[in-house]
Amino acid sequence: MHISRTDLADFSYFLAIAKHRSFRRAGLDLGVSASALSHSLKGLETRLGVRLLNRTNRSMTLTAAGEELLGKITQPFEVIGSAIEGLNRYRDEPSGRIRLNVLEHAAAMLLGPVLPIFVELYPDIQIDVAVSNHLVDVISEGADAGIRYGGTVPEDMIAQRLSPDIRWVVVGAPVYLEKHGTPTHPSQLMEHHCLRIRLGDGSIYHWEFDRGDESFALDVPGAITFDETEFGLGLARRGAALAYLPEPLVVKLVDTGELQIVLADWASPGPGFHIYYSGRRQLPTALRLLIDLIREIRPLGS
C-alpha cells in the first residue's frame, strides 16, 4: 500500500484517539475538533478496509485490527518525535560552522569587537573568516555570507545593514603636519604627499569630500599606494604621508595624539557595512545569531 501524506496525518490522529479513547480529549490534545477526528478515522478505516474502533455512546475500544495497528506504528512515530526533539538543539544550543568573507575594515571594526562575545555565548559554533578586499563571489568561494560596504553589495544578493554610515577622514602625524603644513581645503591636498588607496577591483580610490553644496572626489598625489589598512596606518603614524581612512579606525590614535584629523569640516560619510547572502539558501541559525549580536552590540554606534 502506498502511504500518502493524508495517511500519515490520519495515523497520528489514530494514535491520539487510541491514547485518550475519546474524540473530545484527543481533539483537545491535538488542537482539532472532535468531528474532524471522527471524519479522519472514518476515512482511514475506509482506505484500509477494516474497522479500527468499536464505538458506542458510552465507550470506545480498539478492535483486534486497531490493536495490531497501534502496536506496529507507535514506535515509528516515537522515533520521528525523538528525531524532531533532537533537532531542537540546533535552535536551543546552536552549533555548526559559519563561513564569512569580509572586508579588512569589517573584520577590524565589526567582527573584532563582537566575536569574542559571540564565541563565549555560543561555544559550539565555529567561525571561519576569510578577510579580503578583493571583489569576489562569496558564494562560489564557499562562504555563507559576505560583509561589504553598502554600495558594493552585489545586486542579486539579499543584504542586511549592520552599521550606520561611516565618516571618512584625512589624518596625518604631527611630524608630517609640522614639516608640510596643514591643508585647509581639499584642493590643497594636490600639493601634499598622500597615501593612495587601491580598491578590490584594482582601481585607485578618489578621496571624497563634502561640505554644504560643495563636493570633491580627488585623485590625490602620492608615491605610495596601499590596499592594507594596518600598513597604511603605520606609514601615516611615521609621517610618510596623509591618509584617508574610516574615522572609527583612527579615533584611538587621534585621542592619543599620534594622528591628527585635518579637513574635519569636509569629512564625507560613506555607506555602512551590510551582510549579504544568497536568497536561494536558508539563513543558518548560527548566522542569524551573529547578525542579531552585531545589531545588539552596535560596535559602530546606532
C-alpha positions as CSV (number, residue, x, y, z in Angstrom):
1,M,0.0,0.0,0.0
2,H,1.3,3.5,-0.9
3,I,1.5,5.7,2.1
4,S,0.3,9.3,1.4
5,R,0.6,12.4,3.5
6,T,-3.1,12.0,4.3
7,D,-2.4,8.6,5.7
8,L,0.4,9.8,7.9
9,A,-1.8,12.6,9.3
10,D,-4.7,10.1,9.9
11,F,-2.3,7.6,11.6
12,S,-1.1,10.4,14.0
13,Y,-4.8,11.2,14.7
14,F,-5.5,7.5,15.3
15,L,-2.7,7.3,17.8
16,A,-4.1,10.2,19.8
17,I,-7.6,8.7,19.7
18,A,-6.3,5.3,20.9
19,K,-4.3,7.0,23.7
20,H,-7.3,9.0,25.0
21,R,-10.1,6.7,24.0
22,S,-12.1,9.9,23.4
23,F,-12.5,12.1,20.3
24,R,-13.0,15.1,22.5
25,R,-9.9,14.6,24.7
26,A,-7.8,13.7,21.6
27,G,-9.1,16.8,19.8
28,L,-8.1,19.0,22.8
29,D,-4.6,17.4,22.7
30,L,-4.1,17.9,19.0
31,G,-5.9,21.3,18.7
32,V,-8.6,20.0,16.2
33,S,-12.3,19.4,16.6
34,A,-13.8,16.0,17.6
35,S,-15.8,15.9,14.4
36,A,-12.6,16.4,12.3
37,L,-11.0,13.4,14.2
38,S,-14.1,11.3,13.6
39,H,-14.1,12.1,9.9
40,S,-10.4,11.3,9.7
41,L,-10.8,7.9,11.4
42,K,-13.7,7.0,9.1
43,G,-11.6,7.9,6.1
44,L,-8.6,5.8,7.4
45,E,-10.9,2.8,8.0
46,T,-12.4,3.1,4.6
47,R,-8.9,3.2,2.9
48,L,-7.7,0.3,5.0
49,G,-10.9,-1.7,4.6
50,V,-11.0,-2.6,8.3
51,R,-12.7,-1.3,11.4
52,L,-10.2,0.1,14.0
53,L,-12.5,1.2,16.8
54,N,-15.7,-0.1,18.3
55,R,-17.7,3.0,19.3
56,T,-20.8,3.3,21.5
57,N,-22.3,6.2,23.2
58,R,-20.5,5.3,26.4
59,S,-17.2,3.7,25.4
60,M,-14.6,3.4,22.8
61,T,-12.4,0.3,22.4
62,L,-9.9,-0.9,19.8
63,T,-10.7,-3.8,17.5
64,A,-8.2,-6.5,17.0
65,A,-7.1,-4.7,13.8
66,G,-6.8,-1.5,15.8
67,E,-4.7,-3.1,18.5
68,E,-2.4,-4.5,15.8
69,L,-2.1,-1.2,14.0
70,L,-1.4,0.6,17.3
71,G,1.4,-1.8,18.1
72,K,3.0,-1.5,14.7
73,I,3.0,2.3,14.3
74,T,3.6,3.5,17.8
75,Q,7.3,3.0,17.8
76,P,8.0,4.6,14.3
77,F,6.0,7.7,15.4
78,E,8.0,7.9,18.6
79,V,11.2,7.7,16.6
80,I,10.1,10.6,14.4
81,G,9.2,12.6,17.6
82,S,12.6,11.8,19.1
83,A,14.3,12.9,15.8
84,I,12.4,16.2,15.9
85,E,13.4,16.8,19.6
86,G,17.0,16.1,18.6
87,L,16.8,18.9,16.1
88,N,15.9,21.4,18.8
89,R,19.5,21.5,19.9
90,Y,20.3,23.4,16.7
91,R,17.8,26.1,18.0
92,D,18.3,25.8,21.8
93,E,22.0,25.0,21.7
94,P,23.2,26.4,18.3
95,S,26.1,24.6,16.7
96,G,27.7,24.3,13.3
97,R,30.1,26.5,11.3
98,I,29.7,29.9,9.7
99,R,31.9,30.8,6.7
100,L,32.3,34.5,6.1
101,N,34.2,36.5,3.5
102,V,34.7,40.1,4.8
103,L,36.5,43.3,4.1
104,E,39.5,44.1,6.2
105,H,37.7,47.1,7.7
106,A,34.7,45.0,8.6
107,A,36.9,42.4,10.3
108,A,38.5,45.2,12.4
109,M,35.5,47.3,13.2
110,L,32.6,44.9,13.3
111,L,33.8,41.3,13.9
112,G,36.8,42.3,16.2
113,P,34.6,43.7,19.0
114,V,31.8,41.1,18.5
115,L,33.4,37.7,18.0
116,P,34.9,37.4,21.5
117,I,31.4,37.8,23.0
118,F,29.8,35.5,20.3
119,V,32.1,32.6,21.0
120,E,31.5,32.9,24.7
121,L,27.7,32.8,24.2
122,Y,27.8,30.0,21.5
123,P,30.9,27.8,22.1
124,D,29.7,25.1,19.8
125,I,29.6,27.4,16.7
126,Q,32.8,27.6,14.6
127,I,33.5,30.7,12.6
128,D,35.7,30.6,9.5
129,V,36.6,34.2,8.4
130,A,38.3,35.0,5.1
131,V,39.5,38.6,5.0
132,S,39.8,40.0,1.6
133,N,39.4,43.4,0.0
134,H,39.1,41.9,-3.5
135,L,35.7,41.7,-5.1
136,V,34.9,38.0,-5.1
137,D,31.8,35.9,-5.5
138,V,31.4,34.9,-1.8
139,I,29.0,32.0,-2.6
140,S,31.3,30.4,-5.2
141,E,34.1,30.8,-2.7
142,G,32.2,28.6,-0.3
143,A,31.1,31.3,2.2
144,D,27.7,31.5,3.8
145,A,27.8,35.3,3.6
146,G,29.9,38.3,2.9
147,I,30.3,41.7,4.6
148,R,31.0,44.8,2.4
149,Y,30.2,48.5,2.3
150,G,26.7,49.1,1.2
151,G,27.5,50.4,-2.2
152,T,29.5,47.3,-3.2
153,V,27.0,44.6,-2.3
154,P,26.0,42.5,-5.5
155,E,22.5,43.3,-6.6
156,D,21.4,39.7,-6.8
157,M,22.0,39.1,-3.1
158,I,19.9,39.7,0.0
159,A,21.5,42.4,2.1
160,Q,21.0,43.5,5.7
161,R,22.6,46.6,7.2
162,L,24.9,46.0,10.1
163,S,26.1,49.6,10.9
164,P,25.3,53.2,10.3
165,D,27.1,55.2,7.6
166,I,30.7,55.7,8.4
167,R,32.6,59.0,8.3
168,W,35.9,59.1,6.4
169,V,38.6,61.5,7.5
170,V,42.1,62.7,6.5
171,V,44.7,62.1,9.1
172,G,48.3,63.0,9.5
173,A,51.1,62.6,12.1
174,P,52.2,65.8,13.9
175,V,55.7,65.4,12.4
176,Y,54.2,65.4,8.9
177,L,52.0,68.4,9.6
178,E,54.9,70.4,11.2
179,K,57.0,69.7,8.1
180,H,54.5,70.2,5.3
181,G,51.7,72.3,6.9
182,T,48.1,71.6,7.4
183,P,45.7,71.7,4.4
184,T,42.6,73.8,5.0
185,H,40.8,73.0,1.7
186,P,40.7,69.7,-0.2
187,S,42.3,71.3,-3.3
188,Q,45.4,71.9,-1.2
189,L,45.9,68.1,-1.0
190,M,47.3,68.2,-4.5
191,E,50.4,69.8,-3.0
192,H,50.8,67.1,-0.3
193,H,52.1,63.6,0.0
194,C,49.1,61.2,0.2
195,L,48.7,57.5,0.6
196,R,46.8,56.3,-2.4
197,I,44.2,53.5,-1.9
198,R,43.9,50.6,-4.3
199,L,40.4,49.1,-4.3
200,G,39.5,45.5,-4.6
201,D,38.9,45.8,-8.3
202,G,42.4,47.2,-8.9
203,S,41.3,50.8,-9.4
204,I,42.6,53.8,-7.4
205,Y,40.1,55.3,-4.9
206,H,39.5,59.1,-5.3
207,W,39.2,60.8,-1.9
208,E,35.7,62.2,-1.4
209,F,34.8,65.4,0.4
210,D,31.5,67.2,1.1
211,R,30.6,70.5,2.7
212,G,27.3,72.2,2.1
213,D,26.7,72.3,-1.7
214,E,30.4,71.6,-2.5
215,S,31.7,68.1,-3.3
216,F,35.1,66.9,-4.4
217,A,36.5,63.5,-5.5
218,L,40.3,63.9,-5.8
219,D,42.8,61.5,-7.3
220,V,45.4,62.6,-4.8
221,P,49.1,62.5,-5.5
222,G,51.4,60.2,-3.7
223,A,54.4,57.9,-4.1
224,I,52.9,55.1,-2.1
225,T,49.8,53.1,-3.0
226,F,48.4,50.5,-0.5
227,D,45.5,48.1,0.0
228,E,46.1,47.0,3.6
229,T,44.9,49.4,6.4
230,E,47.4,48.5,9.1
231,F,50.3,49.1,6.7
232,G,48.8,52.4,5.7
233,L,48.2,53.4,9.3
234,G,51.8,52.6,10.1
235,L,53.1,54.8,7.3
236,A,50.8,57.7,8.4
237,R,51.9,57.4,12.0
238,R,55.6,57.6,10.9
239,G,54.9,60.8,9.0
240,A,55.2,59.4,5.5
241,A,52.1,61.0,4.2
242,L,48.5,61.9,4.8
243,A,45.9,59.0,4.9
244,Y,42.2,58.8,4.2
245,L,40.5,56.3,6.5
246,P,37.3,55.4,8.3
247,E,37.1,57.5,11.5
248,P,36.4,54.5,13.8
249,L,39.8,53.1,12.8
250,V,41.8,56.1,13.8
251,V,39.8,57.6,16.7
252,K,42.1,56.0,19.4
253,L,45.3,57.2,17.6
254,V,43.7,60.7,17.4
255,D,42.9,60.6,21.1
256,T,46.5,59.7,22.0
257,G,47.9,62.4,19.7
258,E,49.7,60.1,17.3
259,L,47.5,61.3,14.5
260,Q,45.5,64.5,13.8
261,I,42.4,64.9,11.8
262,V,42.6,67.5,9.1
263,L,39.8,69.0,6.9
264,A,37.3,67.8,9.6
265,D,34.6,70.0,8.3
266,W,34.9,68.3,4.9
267,A,34.7,64.8,6.2
268,S,32.4,62.7,3.9
269,P,30.0,59.9,5.1
270,G,30.2,56.6,3.3
271,P,27.8,53.7,3.2
272,G,27.8,51.5,6.3
273,F,28.5,47.7,6.4
274,H,26.0,45.3,5.0
275,I,26.0,41.5,5.3
276,Y,24.7,39.7,2.2
277,Y,23.9,36.2,1.2
278,S,22.1,34.2,-1.5
279,G,18.3,34.2,-1.3
280,R,18.4,30.6,-2.6
281,R,19.8,29.4,0.7
282,Q,18.0,29.2,4.1
283,L,19.7,31.5,6.6
284,P,21.6,29.3,9.0
285,T,20.6,29.8,12.6
286,A,24.2,30.5,13.6
287,L,24.5,33.3,11.1
288,R,21.2,34.8,12.2
289,L,22.5,34.8,15.8
290,L,25.7,36.6,14.7
291,I,23.7,39.2,12.9
292,D,21.5,39.7,15.9
293,L,24.5,40.1,18.2
294,I,26.2,42.7,15.9
295,R,23.0,44.7,15.9
296,E,22.7,44.4,19.7
297,I,26.3,45.4,20.5
298,R,26.4,48.1,17.7
299,P,30.2,48.4,17.7
300,L,29.9,51.4,15.3
301,G,27.0,53.1,17.0
302,S,23.4,53.3,16.1
